[in-house]
Amino acid sequence: MFAVRRGDIKKRADVVYAADLDLIQSRYANPLYDLVPLGTLTKVVQYGTSKRASSEPVGVAVLRIPNLQVEGWDLNDLKYLVLTTEELSTYRLEKGDILFNRTNGSRELVGKCEVFNFDGDWVFASYLIRLRIDTATALPEFVTAFLNSFWGRRQVEHVSRQILMSNINAQEIRALRIPLPELTRQRDLIATLNACRVQHQAMLVEADSLLSGLDEFVLVALGLKVSVPDIRNVYGVLLREARTRLDPDYNSPRFRALRQRIDAGPYQVRSIGSLFSPILSGFAAGRDEQTADPTLGIPHIRPLNISNTAELHFDGTKMVPRSSVSPESLLRLGEVLFNNTNSTAWVGKTVVFDSDRECACSNHITRLSLVDKRHDPYFFAALFNALRGLGLFGLLATNFNNQAGVNVETLKALRVPIPDPSVQHEIAAEVSRRRNKARQLHGEAVVIWENAKRRFEEALLGPVFSPQAGGNAVSRTGRRQ
């Protein structure tokens, strides 16, 4: 049986704990293998070092919460520690160790775990817990796969405590239950799961490749590919050439080369101001000017609503009262939405507004309406995104308080290549085809991986049955399949 008893509710007051108890006990009621406490499978359960790490690559790399992703490792932001021989011996990771996230601001992220398998000396930080599995009884990869599964995660979420952060301690980790088949069966289950993982990751790589190649496709189609960037930090310009702007980025050799390449390209060049009218920004709306009531509010599009792959989404959208939005402030279909304020790398993210939802936008978004409707707004969105990828908007922007900004007048003056509308449509259509293919691959990859994890769980806990469903299998949420 599942380890938590109904009487334990008295020890905990949070609603999630009580609400989940019956559901979790029901799911674990008839496992296909014995449920054993995780603590009986571990040789070591240990907290990491609390020494302050540094970005300077001196000493030993230390794995932290940001490095531990929901699916695998992210080593892009490593920090380092200088340790004594004794400290290194205490916290040095061995291949096969499981690192377990014991603390996070979000309950759904507490308990994410992964097997360590890197060469060299590594240690781990205090918000992680090291589990060293007795490999005579269980495979670290098997234990991790179950803990990361839907119902494994529900155990962790169930016992984690929410104060300012969600936490789970070593004792509670030891009490987590693992269905334990023999080692041969564990290996077979992991081999099947890994085969699906490889397929899932290959499809994601293909999808990412399609998206990451969009900018180059657009630039090559327009004859704007700049193969060798000029990254000189010291350069001189004539005073008469710097009267428009005195900032170094605007006068850099790279930016000058980009502008010259645009002017010398195979297509006519026109200013944004001659192509779009009106060009205007949205309005600011602070917390006191927002509403959480979807019946009274409309989405207020902000930079976060434009993904880093330049797609419009409504996740985490803030809303403003419909009554406070003038008709002129409502977004119109076909408008090009340009992110005018962001970090230097992301200023210039652009989408076309094509949602059937009534929306407004923030002052960090510039709205552009094409004067000549024969032009294709999706072409211009693709062009702006490609120019952002080249770094043009980062160089064009002015910077203040660690944010880059391109104001309306600066944007109006920008000159861009304008092919015939038929060529615009061809470029936009190919960009759309690649985006749709990437979206399809991503969706299929998610289905493959979710089904693989579901089959893995059911091979251990059995299928989910509901008496109310007449004995039919039901989904993880309790809905009939």
JOLIN-V814949 format. One record per backbone hydrogen bond with DSSP energy under -0.5 kcal/mol. NH is the residue of the N-H (numbers start at 0). CO is the residue of the C=O. Records with the same first field share a line. If there is no record, write none. Layout:
NH = CO + CO
//
This chain:
7 = 4
8 = 5
9 = 6
10 = 7
11 = 7 + 8
17 = 13
18 = 14
19 = 15
20 = 16
21 = 17
23 = 19
24 = 20
25 = 21
26 = 22
27 = 23
28 = 25
30 = 27
31 = 459
32 = 459
35 = 33 + 177
37 = 175
38 = 173
39 = 36
40 = 37
41 = 38
42 = 131
43 = 131
45 = 129
47 = 124 + 127
48 = 123
53 = 79
57 = 55
59 = 80
60 = 120
61 = 78
62 = 122
66 = 63
67 = 63 + 64
68 = 66 + 71
71 = 68
73 = 66
78 = 61
79 = 53
80 = 59
82 = 80
87 = 83
88 = 84
89 = 85
90 = 86
91 = 87
92 = 121
95 = 115
96 = 93
97 = 130
98 = 113
99 = 128
100 = 111
101 = 99 + 126
102 = 126
103 = 165
108 = 105
109 = 105 + 106
110 = 100
111 = 108
113 = 98
115 = 96
121 = 119
122 = 60
124 = 62
125 = 48
127 = 124
128 = 99
129 = 45
130 = 97
131 = 43
132 = 130
133 = 40
134 = 132
136 = 133
137 = 133
142 = 138
143 = 139
144 = 140
145 = 141
146 = 142
147 = 143
148 = 145
152 = 148
153 = 149
154 = 150
155 = 151
156 = 152
157 = 153
158 = 154
159 = 155
160 = 166
162 = 160 + 164
165 = 103
166 = 160
167 = 101
172 = 168
173 = 169
174 = 170
175 = 171 + 172
177 = 35
179 = 33
180 = 178
185 = 181
186 = 182
187 = 183
188 = 184
189 = 185
190 = 186
191 = 187
192 = 188
193 = 189
194 = 190
195 = 191
196 = 192
197 = 193
198 = 194
199 = 195
200 = 196
201 = 197
202 = 198
203 = 199
204 = 200
205 = 201
206 = 202
207 = 203
208 = 204
209 = 205
210 = 206
211 = 207
212 = 208
213 = 210
216 = 212
217 = 213
218 = 214
219 = 215
220 = 216
221 = 217
222 = 219
223 = 218
224 = 218
226 = 224
228 = 226
230 = 228
240 = 237
241 = 237 + 238
250 = 246
251 = 248
255 = 251
256 = 252
257 = 253
258 = 254
259 = 255
260 = 256
261 = 257
262 = 258
263 = 259
264 = 261
269 = 415
271 = 413
272 = 411
273 = 270
274 = 270 + 271
275 = 271
276 = 368
279 = 366
281 = 361 + 364
282 = 360
288 = 285
289 = 286
290 = 318
293 = 291
295 = 292
296 = 292
297 = 319
298 = 357
299 = 317
300 = 298 + 359
304 = 301
305 = 302
306 = 304 + 310
309 = 306
312 = 304
316 = 313
317 = 299
319 = 297
320 = 288
321 = 295
323 = 320
324 = 321
325 = 323
328 = 325
329 = 325 + 326
330 = 358
333 = 352
334 = 331
335 = 367
336 = 334 + 350
337 = 335 + 365
338 = 336 + 348
339 = 337 + 363
340 = 363
341 = 403
345 = 342
346 = 342
347 = 338
348 = 345
350 = 336
352 = 334
353 = 351
359 = 298
361 = 300
364 = 361
365 = 337
366 = 279
367 = 335
368 = 277
370 = 274
371 = 274
372 = 370
374 = 371
376 = 374
378 = 375
379 = 375
380 = 376
381 = 377
382 = 378
383 = 379
384 = 380
385 = 381
386 = 382
387 = 383
388 = 384
389 = 385
390 = 386 + 387
391 = 386
394 = 390
395 = 391
396 = 392
397 = 404
399 = 402
402 = 399
403 = 341
404 = 397
405 = 339
406 = 404
410 = 406
411 = 407
412 = 408
413 = 409 + 410
415 = 269
417 = 267
422 = 419
423 = 419
424 = 420
425 = 421
426 = 422
427 = 423
428 = 424
429 = 425
430 = 426
431 = 427
432 = 428
433 = 429
434 = 430
435 = 431
436 = 432
437 = 433
438 = 434
439 = 435
440 = 436
441 = 437
442 = 438
443 = 439
444 = 440
445 = 441
446 = 442
447 = 443
448 = 444
449 = 445
450 = 446
451 = 447
452 = 448
453 = 449
454 = 450
455 = 451
456 = 452
457 = 453
458 = 454
459 = 455 + 456
460 = 456
461 = 457
464 = 462
465 = 471
468 = 465
469 = 466
470 = 465
471 = 468
473 = 463
474 = 478
477 = 474
480 = 472
//
